[in-house]
Structures are given as structure tokens and as C-alpha cells.
Amino acid sequence: MLKKPLQERAVKTRNLFLDTAGQLLAEVGFDKLTTNLICERAGLTPPALYHYFSNKYEVVEELGNRLSAEQDVIIYKWMQTQDAFPFPPVQIAALLNALHEHSLKQPNAERIYATLRGMKQTRDNPLFTMQNVSKSCAEWLSKILPEIDPELIIIRVRIVIQAMFGVHTMLLENPEMDAEKTNEETAEMLGAFIGNLTNK
């Protein structure tokens, strides 16, 4: 992906392409999405789009990156509020609910996630690997539990993050499910899994 712009006007143009692509993704699907269609809807020229993205795969990948970055902020803020271990399930459920509510407010989040899962070009996307947030969470947890093997902590944290994302996308794809109840059950499971670290 090309370098992100720094000037305000360029940032607005880039975001316009992203917002437009997100809308079109919901309307026509990924297969029918083209860079020309994005430009036509945005009222800009293809050269302008190619200044920021090489192809439609990069556009959709960046949509995922943008969603992922916003979700990471929610997780980091939650971490700052936790001062006791093990973490109470009610606190974990609050985090899961916050992540879910955030995605519900984002246009076409479900379609973006679904598209990304089917794109081989995005297998290194933080949306899938969660490497950045997993590393930060593991470092934070290692400070709370300095006596625990850091390698074990990172393994558990990555499992937890992936499980959280799995439940998160399941709820988006199945709006008939009771999100709060599902998150409560998930929190009980994840809380026990992480809490068990002190028994190792």
C-alpha cells in the first residue's frame, strides 16, 4: 500500500475514497466493485485514487485496517481501567459490548469484515493476525504477572483476541442473536482461560 498522506486535504480525499468504497461494497459486493466505480461515485478521477491505492484490494484492506485501529483504541482504553487480576467477567463483557456497539455504528462493518475474510491478499491484515494489539496486551499482562512465562502469555492473549473477534463477527452476521447474553457467556469463558494463568 502507498504511503498515507499527511496534508489535511489529501487525508480528506483518501477518506472520501474509503467511505465511498464502503458504501459501494454494501451495494454491489466485492466482485462488482471496481476502482472506476469508486471514482465515479466519489466524483474524482482514477489517477487521484491511484495516488493512494494500487487496486481495489488495497482499498478494502484499508477499510479493514481503519476499523481494526478503532477497535484497538477501545481495547487499550479498557486495559487502562483494569487494576485487578483476574479480570471480572462483567468487565470483560463490558469490553465485548463496547466493541459490538462500535461496529454497529460503523457503516457496512459486517460487509467489510466478510469481504476481508475471503481475500487472500489480506491474510497479513491486523484484522486477522491481531499482532499489534496482541503484543500490546501481552506486554501489559506480563507487567501484571511478571512470574508467568511471557511466551505462555502471548499464546493465551492471541487466542483470546482471536476468540473475541470470532464472536464479534458472529454477532454482526447474526443480528437475531442476543448480543449481551452472548458476550456474557464469552466473558465467562475468556475470563477463566486468562485467570488460569496463575495456576501454571
Secondary structure, 3 states (H helix, E strand, C coil): CCCCCCCHHHHHHHHHHHHHHHHHHHHHCCCCCCHHHHHHHHCCCHHHHHCCCCCHHHHHHHHHHHHHHHHHHHHHHHHHCCCCCCCCHHHHHHHHHHHHHHHHHCCCHHHHHHHHHCCHHHCCCHHHHCHHHHHHHHHHHHHHCCCCCHHHHHHHHHHHHHHHHHHHHHHHHCCCCCHHHHHHHHHHHHHHHHHHHHHC
